[in-house]
Amino acid sequence: MQDNRYLCKCSNSWAGEDCSIRLETNCSDDIDNDDDGMSDCSDSECCDDQKCKDHLMCMTASDPVEVLLRKQPPSVTSSFFQRVKFLIEENSVQSYANKDEYSER
């Protein structure tokens, strides 16, 4: 009981306010164990699993604000491209962007 309200404490394979959301529990059997339409590494619940850490569905992008804070600010006369190119630079926000496909023109 918390603040005069009862709360559910969910077992490991369930989540949600009332513990009604089933979670993926086996991330290496190629089966959709929680019946949400996604199996194993395609299910975000498996992203912490060692098998899935490099899976495309588990990759996350850097926060653009954090990336900007690590860089020297562009000058006030910088072009639009110069101000936003940090988004497509190596190890930045857009991990699939090829910098050579963009130009300042």
Biopython code that builds the backbone (N, CA, C, O; Angstrom):
import numpy as np
from Bio.PDB.StructureBuilder import StructureBuilder

atoms = [
    (1, "MET", "N", (0.849, -1.171, 0.000)),
    (1, "MET", "CA", (0.000, 0.000, 0.000)),
    (1, "MET", "C", (0.900, 1.241, 0.000)),
    (1, "MET", "O", (1.874, 1.320, 0.749)),
    (2, "GLN", "N", (0.556, 2.190, -0.843)),
    (2, "GLN", "CA", (1.320, 3.428, -0.937)),
    (2, "GLN", "C", (0.326, 4.571, -1.098)),
    (2, "GLN", "O", (-0.543, 4.513, -1.968)),
    (3, "ASP", "N", (0.441, 5.608, -0.274)),
    (3, "ASP", "CA", (-0.490, 6.745, -0.311)),
    (3, "ASP", "C", (-1.944, 6.272, -0.216)),
    (3, "ASP", "O", (-2.816, 6.759, -0.935)),
    (4, "ASN", "N", (-2.183, 5.324, 0.676)),
    (4, "ASN", "CA", (-3.515, 4.747, 0.887)),
    (4, "ASN", "C", (-4.104, 4.105, -0.364)),
    (4, "ASN", "O", (-5.323, 4.043, -0.524)),
    (5, "ARG", "N", (-3.229, 3.626, -1.250)),
    (5, "ARG", "CA", (-3.675, 2.933, -2.470)),
    (5, "ARG", "C", (-2.953, 1.600, -2.561)),
    (5, "ARG", "O", (-1.774, 1.496, -2.221)),
    (6, "TYR", "N", (-3.656, 0.601, -3.013)),
    (6, "TYR", "CA", (-3.029, -0.689, -3.241)),
    (6, "TYR", "C", (-2.300, -0.658, -4.574)),
    (6, "TYR", "O", (-2.785, -0.064, -5.537)),
    (7, "LEU", "N", (-1.150, -1.290, -4.631)),
    (7, "LEU", "CA", (-0.367, -1.374, -5.857)),
    (7, "LEU", "C", (-0.061, -2.826, -6.163)),
    (7, "LEU", "O", (0.074, -3.651, -5.259)),
    (8, "CYS", "N", (0.044, -3.128, -7.444)),
    (8, "CYS", "CA", (0.434, -4.475, -7.850)),
    (8, "CYS", "C", (1.950, -4.549, -7.948)),
    (8, "CYS", "O", (2.590, -3.635, -8.468)),
    (9, "LYS", "N", (2.516, -5.622, -7.453)),
    (9, "LYS", "CA", (3.934, -5.890, -7.657)),
    (9, "LYS", "C", (3.990, -7.056, -8.633)),
    (9, "LYS", "O", (3.649, -8.191, -8.300)),
    (10, "CYS", "N", (4.430, -6.741, -9.851)),
    (10, "CYS", "CA", (4.380, -7.727, -10.928)),
    (10, "CYS", "C", (5.509, -8.746, -10.825)),
    (10, "CYS", "O", (6.613, -8.428, -10.381)),
    (11, "SER", "N", (5.217, -9.966, -11.241)),
    (11, "SER", "CA", (6.274, -10.973, -11.358)),
    (11, "SER", "C", (7.134, -10.614, -12.567)),
    (11, "SER", "O", (6.777, -9.717, -13.331)),
    (12, "ASN", "N", (8.254, -11.295, -12.748)),
    (12, "ASN", "CA", (9.220, -10.957, -13.800)),
    (12, "ASN", "C", (8.653, -10.965, -15.210)),
    (12, "ASN", "O", (9.144, -10.225, -16.063)),
    (13, "SER", "N", (7.656, -11.760, -15.481)),
    (13, "SER", "CA", (7.163, -11.875, -16.852)),
    (13, "SER", "C", (5.934, -11.007, -17.134)),
    (13, "SER", "O", (5.287, -11.172, -18.168)),
    (14, "TRP", "N", (5.609, -10.084, -16.223)),
    (14, "TRP", "CA", (4.441, -9.224, -16.389)),
    (14, "TRP", "C", (4.793, -7.781, -16.035)),
    (14, "TRP", "O", (5.707, -7.538, -15.248)),
    (15, "ALA", "N", (4.065, -6.822, -16.618)),
    (15, "ALA", "CA", (4.296, -5.401, -16.346)),
    (15, "ALA", "C", (2.969, -4.654, -16.420)),
    (15, "ALA", "O", (1.930, -5.238, -16.731)),
    (16, "GLY", "N", (3.016, -3.371, -16.133)),
    (16, "GLY", "CA", (1.831, -2.525, -16.197)),
    (16, "GLY", "C", (1.285, -2.228, -14.824)),
    (16, "GLY", "O", (1.637, -2.880, -13.841)),
    (17, "GLU", "N", (0.414, -1.230, -14.770)),
    (17, "GLU", "CA", (-0.157, -0.799, -13.498)),
    (17, "GLU", "C", (-0.911, -1.929, -12.798)),
    (17, "GLU", "O", (-0.896, -2.026, -11.571)),
    (18, "ASP", "N", (-1.567, -2.777, -13.584)),
    (18, "ASP", "CA", (-2.306, -3.893, -13.006)),
    (18, "ASP", "C", (-1.697, -5.252, -13.379)),
    (18, "ASP", "O", (-2.354, -6.286, -13.264)),
    (19, "CYS", "N", (-0.435, -5.236, -13.825)),
    (19, "CYS", "CA", (0.310, -6.451, -14.173)),
    (19, "CYS", "C", (-0.376, -7.259, -15.279)),
    (19, "CYS", "O", (-0.321, -8.489, -15.274)),
    (20, "SER", "N", (-1.013, -6.580, -16.213)),
    (20, "SER", "CA", (-1.739, -7.276, -17.275)),
    (20, "SER", "C", (-0.965, -7.348, -18.589)),
    (20, "SER", "O", (-1.452, -7.926, -19.560)),
    (21, "ILE", "N", (0.226, -6.769, -18.629)),
    (21, "ILE", "CA", (1.021, -6.772, -19.860)),
    (21, "ILE", "C", (2.071, -7.868, -19.769)),
    (21, "ILE", "O", (2.965, -7.827, -18.924)),
    (22, "ARG", "N", (1.945, -8.840, -20.652)),
    (22, "ARG", "CA", (2.890, -9.952, -20.675)),
    (22, "ARG", "C", (4.191, -9.507, -21.328)),
    (22, "ARG", "O", (4.153, -8.793, -22.330)),
    (23, "LEU", "N", (5.335, -9.905, -20.794)),
    (23, "LEU", "CA", (6.644, -9.527, -21.315)),
    (23, "LEU", "C", (7.329, -10.705, -21.989)),
    (23, "LEU", "O", (7.101, -11.862, -21.635)),
    (24, "GLU", "N", (8.170, -10.393, -22.961)),
    (24, "GLU", "CA", (8.999, -11.417, -23.611)),
    (24, "GLU", "C", (10.009, -11.910, -22.576)),
    (24, "GLU", "O", (10.722, -11.107, -21.974)),
    (25, "THR", "N", (10.073, -13.202, -22.370)),
    (25, "THR", "CA", (10.976, -13.745, -21.350)),
    (25, "THR", "C", (12.084, -14.615, -21.921)),
    (25, "THR", "O", (13.098, -14.828, -21.257)),
    (26, "ASN", "N", (11.913, -15.122, -23.135)),
    (26, "ASN", "CA", (12.939, -15.956, -23.749)),
    (26, "ASN", "C", (13.348, -15.297, -25.061)),
    (26, "ASN", "O", (12.595, -15.319, -26.034)),
    (27, "CYS", "N", (14.534, -14.716, -25.083)),
    (27, "CYS", "CA", (14.978, -13.924, -26.234)),
    (27, "CYS", "C", (15.821, -14.714, -27.225)),
    (27, "CYS", "O", (16.512, -14.120, -28.053)),
    (28, "SER", "N", (15.779, -16.027, -27.157)),
    (28, "SER", "CA", (16.597, -16.814, -28.087)),
    (28, "SER", "C", (15.875, -18.052, -28.618)),
    (28, "SER", "O", (16.517, -19.028, -29.007)),
    (29, "ASP", "N", (14.548, -18.013, -28.634)),
    (29, "ASP", "CA", (13.818, -19.189, -29.119)),
    (29, "ASP", "C", (13.049, -18.936, -30.421)),
    (29, "ASP", "O", (12.337, -19.824, -30.892)),
    (30, "ASP", "N", (13.181, -17.744, -31.009)),
    (30, "ASP", "CA", (12.484, -17.375, -32.253)),
    (30, "ASP", "C", (10.965, -17.521, -32.152)),
    (30, "ASP", "O", (10.294, -17.800, -33.146)),
    (31, "ILE", "N", (10.436, -17.332, -30.950)),
    (31, "ILE", "CA", (8.989, -17.418, -30.716)),
    (31, "ILE", "C", (8.521, -16.113, -30.076)),
    (31, "ILE", "O", (9.226, -15.531, -29.251)),
    (32, "ASP", "N", (7.342, -15.662, -30.456)),
    (32, "ASP", "CA", (6.727, -14.486, -29.846)),
    (32, "ASP", "C", (6.034, -14.930, -28.564)),
    (32, "ASP", "O", (4.827, -15.171, -28.561)),
    (33, "ASN", "N", (6.787, -15.038, -27.482)),
    (33, "ASN", "CA", (6.268, -15.579, -26.233)),
    (33, "ASN", "C", (5.208, -14.700, -25.570)),
    (33, "ASN", "O", (4.362, -15.211, -24.836)),
    (34, "ASP", "N", (5.238, -13.398, -25.814)),
    (34, "ASP", "CA", (4.266, -12.518, -25.168)),
    (34, "ASP", "C", (3.122, -12.104, -26.097)),
    (34, "ASP", "O", (2.302, -11.256, -25.744)),
    (35, "ASP", "N", (3.076, -12.704, -27.280)),
    (35, "ASP", "CA", (1.984, -12.481, -28.242)),
    (35, "ASP", "C", (1.761, -11.009, -28.588)),
    (35, "ASP", "O", (0.620, -10.558, -28.698)),
    (36, "ASP", "N", (2.856, -10.260, -28.757)),
    (36, "ASP", "CA", (2.710, -8.852, -29.152)),
    (36, "ASP", "C", (3.090, -8.623, -30.615)),
    (36, "ASP", "O", (3.165, -7.482, -31.071)),
    (37, "GLY", "N", (3.328, -9.709, -31.343)),
    (37, "GLY", "CA", (3.650, -9.604, -32.761)),
    (37, "GLY", "C", (5.133, -9.495, -33.057)),
    (37, "GLY", "O", (5.526, -9.429, -34.222)),
    (38, "MET", "N", (5.965, -9.474, -32.024)),
    (38, "MET", "CA", (7.417, -9.364, -32.218)),
    (38, "MET", "C", (8.125, -10.478, -31.462)),
    (38, "MET", "O", (7.843, -10.725, -30.290)),
    (39, "SER", "N", (9.046, -11.147, -32.144)),
    (39, "SER", "CA", (9.768, -12.233, -31.484)),
    (39, "SER", "C", (11.215, -11.841, -31.233)),
    (39, "SER", "O", (11.839, -11.127, -32.018)),
    (40, "ASP", "N", (11.711, -12.321, -30.143)),
    (40, "ASP", "CA", (13.112, -12.179, -29.748)),
    (40, "ASP", "C", (13.674, -10.778, -29.977)),
    (40, "ASP", "O", (13.139, -9.816, -29.425)),
    (41, "CYS", "N", (14.718, -10.633, -30.762)),
    (41, "CYS", "CA", (15.417, -9.349, -30.882)),
    (41, "CYS", "C", (14.579, -8.258, -31.546)),
    (41, "CYS", "O", (14.954, -7.087, -31.488)),
    (42, "SER", "N", (13.475, -8.604, -32.165)),
    (42, "SER", "CA", (12.577, -7.585, -32.713)),
    (42, "SER", "C", (11.706, -6.981, -31.618)),
    (42, "SER", "O", (11.064, -5.953, -31.832)),
    (43, "ASP", "N", (11.681, -7.606, -30.459)),
    (43, "ASP", "CA", (10.905, -7.139, -29.317)),
    (43, "ASP", "C", (11.809, -6.286, -28.430)),
    (43, "ASP", "O", (12.873, -6.742, -28.011)),
    (44, "SER", "N", (11.398, -5.063, -28.145)),
    (44, "SER", "CA", (12.242, -4.149, -27.363)),
    (44, "SER", "C", (12.563, -4.689, -25.973)),
    (44, "SER", "O", (13.550, -4.273, -25.366)),
    (45, "GLU", "N", (11.757, -5.596, -25.467)),
    (45, "GLU", "CA", (12.021, -6.169, -24.148)),
    (45, "GLU", "C", (13.278, -7.034, -24.139)),
    (45, "GLU", "O", (13.798, -7.348, -23.069)),
    (46, "CYS", "N", (13.774, -7.424, -25.314)),
    (46, "CYS", "CA", (14.974, -8.258, -25.409)),
    (46, "CYS", "C", (16.244, -7.438, -25.655)),
    (46, "CYS", "O", (17.329, -8.014, -25.741)),
    (47, "CYS", "N", (16.139, -6.130, -25.767)),
    (47, "CYS", "CA", (17.312, -5.322, -26.111)),
    (47, "CYS", "C", (18.414, -5.377, -25.056)),
    (47, "CYS", "O", (19.575, -5.117, -25.372)),
    (48, "ASP", "N", (18.079, -5.706, -23.820)),
    (48, "ASP", "CA", (19.106, -5.842, -22.783)),
    (48, "ASP", "C", (19.790, -7.201, -22.834)),
    (48, "ASP", "O", (20.817, -7.401, -22.185)),
    (49, "ASP", "N", (19.239, -8.126, -23.586)),
    (49, "ASP", "CA", (19.813, -9.461, -23.716)),
    (49, "ASP", "C", (21.085, -9.398, -24.567)),
    (49, "ASP", "O", (21.112, -8.703, -25.583)),
    (50, "GLN", "N", (22.116, -10.102, -24.169)),
    (50, "GLN", "CA", (23.402, -10.102, -24.878)),
    (50, "GLN", "C", (23.239, -10.469, -26.350)),
    (50, "GLN", "O", (23.927, -9.911, -27.205)),
    (51, "LYS", "N", (22.342, -11.396, -26.653)),
    (51, "LYS", "CA", (22.124, -11.843, -28.031)),
    (51, "LYS", "C", (21.590, -10.712, -28.919)),
    (51, "LYS", "O", (21.833, -10.709, -30.126)),
    (52, "CYS", "N", (20.873, -9.764, -28.335)),
    (52, "CYS", "CA", (20.170, -8.749, -29.121)),
    (52, "CYS", "C", (20.817, -7.366, -29.095)),
    (52, "CYS", "O", (20.339, -6.466, -29.786)),
    (53, "LYS", "N", (21.859, -7.170, -28.341)),
    (53, "LYS", "CA", (22.389, -5.814, -28.144)),
    (53, "LYS", "C", (22.795, -5.116, -29.435)),
    (53, "LYS", "O", (22.727, -3.889, -29.501)),
    (54, "ASP", "N", (23.215, -5.850, -30.462)),
    (54, "ASP", "CA", (23.613, -5.238, -31.729)),
    (54, "ASP", "C", (22.542, -5.357, -32.810)),
    (54, "ASP", "O", (22.792, -5.006, -33.963)),
    (55, "HIS", "N", (21.368, -5.840, -32.462)),
    (55, "HIS", "CA", (20.282, -6.007, -33.431)),
    (55, "HIS", "C", (19.765, -4.635, -33.873)),
    (55, "HIS", "O", (19.708, -3.704, -33.070)),
    (56, "LEU", "N", (19.397, -4.516, -35.120)),
    (56, "LEU", "CA", (18.912, -3.262, -35.694)),
    (56, "LEU", "C", (17.772, -2.650, -34.880)),
    (56, "LEU", "O", (17.723, -1.432, -34.713)),
    (57, "MET", "N", (16.871, -3.462, -34.381)),
    (57, "MET", "CA", (15.725, -2.950, -33.627)),
    (57, "MET", "C", (16.114, -2.434, -32.244)),
    (57, "MET", "O", (15.312, -1.772, -31.586)),
    (58, "CYS", "N", (17.329, -2.728, -31.796)),
    (58, "CYS", "CA", (17.754, -2.304, -30.465)),
    (58, "CYS", "C", (18.738, -1.138, -30.496)),
    (58, "CYS", "O", (19.145, -0.644, -29.444)),
    (59, "MET", "N", (19.115, -0.703, -31.671)),
    (59, "MET", "CA", (20.060, 0.408, -31.767)),
    (59, "MET", "C", (19.345, 1.722, -31.468)),
    (59, "MET", "O", (18.215, 1.942, -31.903)),
    (60, "THR", "N", (20.008, 2.572, -30.734)),
    (60, "THR", "CA", (19.430, 3.873, -30.405)),
    (60, "THR", "C", (20.320, 4.983, -30.938)),
    (60, "THR", "O", (21.517, 4.788, -31.151)),
    (61, "ALA", "N", (19.736, 6.121, -31.148)),
    (61, "ALA", "CA", (20.480, 7.277, -31.644)),
    (61, "ALA", "C", (20.891, 8.163, -30.479)),
    (61, "ALA", "O", (20.243, 8.185, -29.434)),
    (62, "SER", "N", (21.959, 8.876, -30.676)),
    (62, "SER", "CA", (22.413, 9.833, -29.673)),
    (62, "SER", "C", (21.429, 10.985, -29.584)),
    (62, "SER", "O", (20.749, 11.310, -30.557)),
    (63, "ASP", "N", (21.357, 11.593, -28.430)),
    (63, "ASP", "CA", (20.520, 12.769, -28.233)),
    (63, "ASP", "C", (21.179, 13.953, -28.938)),
    (63, "ASP", "O", (22.328, 14.273, -28.633)),
    (64, "PRO", "N", (20.488, 14.615, -29.875)),
    (64, "PRO", "CA", (21.092, 15.730, -30.617)),
    (64, "PRO", "C", (21.636, 16.830, -29.707)),
    (64, "PRO", "O", (22.662, 17.435, -30.018)),
    (65, "VAL", "N", (20.968, 17.092, -28.599)),
    (65, "VAL", "CA", (21.442, 18.137, -27.681)),
    (65, "VAL", "C", (22.789, 17.740, -27.084)),
    (65, "VAL", "O", (23.690, 18.573, -26.980)),
    (66, "GLU", "N", (22.932, 16.476, -26.693)),
    (66, "GLU", "CA", (24.207, 16.010, -26.140)),
    (66, "GLU", "C", (25.319, 16.107, -27.176)),
    (66, "GLU", "O", (26.442, 16.490, -26.850)),
    (67, "VAL", "N", (25.010, 15.762, -28.419)),
    (67, "VAL", "CA", (26.004, 15.855, -29.492)),
    (67, "VAL", "C", (26.423, 17.306, -29.677)),
    (67, "VAL", "O", (27.613, 17.596, -29.799)),
    (68, "LEU", "N", (25.468, 18.208, -29.699)),
    (68, "LEU", "CA", (25.778, 19.637, -29.869)),
    (68, "LEU", "C", (26.639, 20.178, -28.737)),
    (68, "LEU", "O", (27.540, 20.982, -28.972)),
    (69, "LEU", "N", (26.371, 19.747, -27.524)),
    (69, "LEU", "CA", (27.127, 20.246, -26.372)),
    (69, "LEU", "C", (28.588, 19.807, -26.398)),
    (69, "LEU", "O", (29.432, 20.436, -25.758)),
    (70, "ARG", "N", (28.896, 18.741, -27.124)),
    (70, "ARG", "CA", (30.281, 18.264, -27.225)),
    (70, "ARG", "C", (31.054, 18.978, -28.323)),
    (70, "ARG", "O", (32.265, 18.792, -28.444)),
    (71, "LYS", "N", (30.380, 19.786, -29.122)),
    (71, "LYS", "CA", (31.019, 20.419, -30.280)),
    (71, "LYS", "C", (31.183, 21.917, -30.080)),
    (71, "LYS", "O", (30.499, 22.546, -29.273)),
    (72, "GLN", "N", (32.114, 22.457, -30.845)),
    (72, "GLN", "CA", (32.302, 23.909, -30.890)),
    (72, "GLN", "C", (31.085, 24.511, -31.602)),
    (72, "GLN", "O", (30.708, 24.025, -32.669)),
    (73, "PRO", "N", (30.465, 25.548, -31.046)),
    (73, "PRO", "CA", (29.300, 26.126, -31.723)),
    (73, "PRO", "C", (29.681, 26.740, -33.069)),
    (73, "PRO", "O", (30.760, 27.317, -33.200)),
    (74, "PRO", "N", (28.805, 26.622, -34.069)),
    (74, "PRO", "CA", (29.100, 27.230, -35.370)),
    (74, "PRO", "C", (29.040, 28.751, -35.262)),
    (74, "PRO", "O", (28.380, 29.300, -34.379)),
    (75, "SER", "N", (29.726, 29.405, -36.157)),
    (75, "SER", "CA", (29.719, 30.873, -36.142)),
    (75, "SER", "C", (28.345, 31.382, -36.565)),
    (75, "SER", "O", (27.562, 30.647, -37.166)),
    (76, "VAL", "N", (28.061, 32.622, -36.254)),
    (76, "VAL", "CA", (26.762, 33.203, -36.590)),
    (76, "VAL", "C", (26.567, 33.340, -38.093)),
    (76, "VAL", "O", (25.437, 33.467, -38.564)),
    (77, "THR", "N", (27.655, 33.314, -38.844)),
    (77, "THR", "CA", (27.559, 33.431, -40.304)),
    (77, "THR", "C", (27.513, 32.067, -40.996)),
    (77, "THR", "O", (27.526, 32.001, -42.225)),
    (78, "SER", "N", (27.461, 30.999, -40.235)),
    (78, "SER", "CA", (27.432, 29.651, -40.815)),
    (78, "SER", "C", (26.163, 29.436, -41.626)),
    (78, "SER", "O", (25.099, 29.967, -41.308)),
    (79, "SER", "N", (26.304, 28.648, -42.677)),
    (79, "SER", "CA", (25.141, 28.298, -43.496)),
    (79, "SER", "C", (24.266, 27.304, -42.731)),
    (79, "SER", "O", (24.674, 26.755, -41.707)),
    (80, "PHE", "N", (23.067, 27.088, -43.244)),
    (80, "PHE", "CA", (22.160, 26.114, -42.636)),
    (80, "PHE", "C", (22.824, 24.745, -42.577)),
    (80, "PHE", "O", (22.775, 24.075, -41.545)),
    (81, "PHE", "N", (23.444, 24.327, -43.677)),
    (81, "PHE", "CA", (24.115, 23.029, -43.725)),
    (81, "PHE", "C", (25.200, 22.936, -42.654)),
    (81, "PHE", "O", (25.303, 21.919, -41.967)),
    (82, "GLN", "N", (26.001, 23.971, -42.507)),
    (82, "GLN", "CA", (27.076, 23.948, -41.516)),
    (82, "GLN", "C", (26.525, 23.847, -40.095)),
    (82, "GLN", "O", (27.171, 23.272, -39.219)),
    (83, "ARG", "N", (25.349, 24.398, -39.865)),
    (83, "ARG", "CA", (24.753, 24.354, -38.527)),
    (83, "ARG", "C", (24.110, 23.004, -38.204)),
    (83, "ARG", "O", (24.010, 22.634, -37.034)),
    (84, "VAL", "N", (23.675, 22.270, -39.224)),
    (84, "VAL", "CA", (22.984, 21.002, -38.956)),
    (84, "VAL", "C", (23.774, 19.769, -39.386)),
    (84, "VAL", "O", (23.307, 18.647, -39.190)),
    (85, "LYS", "N", (24.943, 19.948, -39.959)),
    (85, "LYS", "CA", (25.696, 18.789, -40.449)),
    (85, "LYS", "C", (26.129, 17.848, -39.327)),
    (85, "LYS", "O", (26.466, 16.693, -39.589)),
    (86, "PHE", "N", (26.126, 18.326, -38.076)),
    (86, "PHE", "CA", (26.461, 17.451, -36.953)),
    (86, "PHE", "C", (25.526, 16.243, -36.909)),
    (86, "PHE", "O", (25.891, 15.195, -36.377)),
    (87, "LEU", "N", (24.325, 16.384, -37.465)),
    (87, "LEU", "CA", (23.358, 15.285, -37.463)),
    (87, "LEU", "C", (23.829, 14.083, -38.270)),
    (87, "LEU", "O", (23.476, 12.946, -37.957)),
    (88, "ILE", "N", (24.633, 14.330, -39.318)),
    (88, "ILE", "CA", (25.045, 13.246, -40.219)),
    (88, "ILE", "C", (26.521, 12.890, -40.097)),
    (88, "ILE", "O", (27.012, 12.023, -40.821)),
    (89, "GLU", "N", (27.225, 13.546, -39.194)),
    (89, "GLU", "CA", (28.646, 13.230, -39.025)),
    (89, "GLU", "C", (28.809, 11.858, -38.379)),
    (89, "GLU", "O", (27.870, 11.313, -37.799)),
    (90, "GLU", "N", (29.996, 11.321, -38.487)),
    (90, "GLU", "CA", (30.283, 9.997, -37.941)),
    (90, "GLU", "C", (30.031, 9.956, -36.436)),
    (90, "GLU", "O", (30.350, 10.906, -35.722)),
    (91, "ASN", "N", (29.458, 8.856, -35.961)),
    (91, "ASN", "CA", (29.131, 8.651, -34.544)),
    (91, "ASN", "C", (28.225, 9.744, -34.000)),
    (91, "ASN", "O", (28.418, 10.218, -32.880)),
    (92, "SER", "N", (27.248, 10.139, -34.784)),
    (92, "SER", "CA", (26.344, 11.198, -34.356)),
    (92, "SER", "C", (24.909, 10.686, -34.317)),
    (92, "SER", "O", (24.677, 9.521, -33.994)),
    (93, "VAL", "N", (23.966, 11.525, -34.636)),
    (93, "VAL", "CA", (22.552, 11.197, -34.501)),
    (93, "VAL", "C", (22.068, 10.243, -35.588)),
    (93, "VAL", "O", (21.451, 9.225, -35.276)),
    (94, "GLN", "N", (22.333, 10.545, -36.846)),
    (94, "GLN", "CA", (21.910, 9.710, -37.968)),
    (94, "GLN", "C", (22.980, 8.664, -38.265)),
    (94, "GLN", "O", (23.948, 8.947, -38.972)),
    (95, "SER", "N", (22.812, 7.474, -37.735)),
    (95, "SER", "CA", (23.848, 6.451, -37.901)),
    (95, "SER", "C", (23.865, 5.841, -39.299)),
    (95, "SER", "O", (24.862, 5.228, -39.680)),
    (96, "TYR", "N", (22.785, 5.991, -40.081)),
    (96, "TYR", "CA", (22.742, 5.388, -41.412)),
    (96, "TYR", "C", (22.972, 6.394, -42.526)),
    (96, "TYR", "O", (22.954, 6.028, -43.702)),
    (97, "ALA", "N", (23.188, 7.647, -42.178)),
    (97, "ALA", "CA", (23.383, 8.683, -43.199)),
    (97, "ALA", "C", (24.809, 8.631, -43.729)),
    (97, "ALA", "O", (25.761, 8.451, -42.969)),
    (98, "ASN", "N", (24.941, 8.789, -45.034)),
    (98, "ASN", "CA", (26.255, 8.863, -45.665)),
    (98, "ASN", "C", (26.544, 10.335, -45.924)),
    (98, "ASN", "O", (25.877, 10.967, -46.743)),
    (99, "LYS", "N", (27.526, 10.875, -45.235)),
    (99, "LYS", "CA", (27.830, 12.306, -45.316)),
    (99, "LYS", "C", (28.112, 12.750, -46.751)),
    (99, "LYS", "O", (27.833, 13.895, -47.105)),
    (100, "ASP", "N", (28.660, 11.862, -47.581)),
    (100, "ASP", "CA", (28.993, 12.206, -48.966)),
    (100, "ASP", "C", (27.750, 12.455, -49.828)),
    (100, "ASP", "O", (27.859, 13.030, -50.911)),
    (101, "GLU", "N", (26.590, 12.036, -49.366)),
    (101, "GLU", "CA", (25.361, 12.222, -50.134)),
    (101, "GLU", "C", (24.760, 13.614, -49.957)),
    (101, "GLU", "O", (23.780, 13.956, -50.620)),
    (102, "TYR", "N", (25.334, 14.405, -49.078)),
    (102, "TYR", "CA", (24.826, 15.748, -48.809)),
    (102, "TYR", "C", (25.861, 16.772, -49.255)),
    (102, "TYR", "O", (27.064, 16.512, -49.215)),
    (103, "SER", "N", (25.388, 17.929, -49.675)),
    (103, "SER", "CA", (26.326, 18.988, -50.056)),
    (103, "SER", "C", (25.838, 20.311, -49.480)),
    (103, "SER", "O", (24.684, 20.443, -49.073)),
    (104, "GLU", "N", (26.730, 21.275, -49.454)),
    (104, "GLU", "CA", (26.387, 22.578, -48.893)),
    (104, "GLU", "C", (25.553, 23.417, -49.846)),
    (104, "GLU", "O", (25.047, 24.467, -49.449)),
    (105, "ARG", "N", (25.398, 22.994, -51.071)),
    (105, "ARG", "CA", (24.637, 23.788, -52.047)),
    (105, "ARG", "C", (23.171, 23.623, -51.890)),
    (105, "ARG", "O", (22.399, 24.225, -52.636)),
]
sb = StructureBuilder()
sb.init_structure("model")
sb.init_model(0)
sb.init_chain("A")
sb.init_seg("    ")
for serial, (resi, resn, name, xyz) in enumerate(atoms, 1):
    if name == "N":
        sb.init_residue(resn, " ", resi, " ")
    sb.init_atom(name, np.array(xyz, "f"), 0.0, 1.0, " ", f" {name:<3s}", serial, name[0])
structure = sb.get_structure()
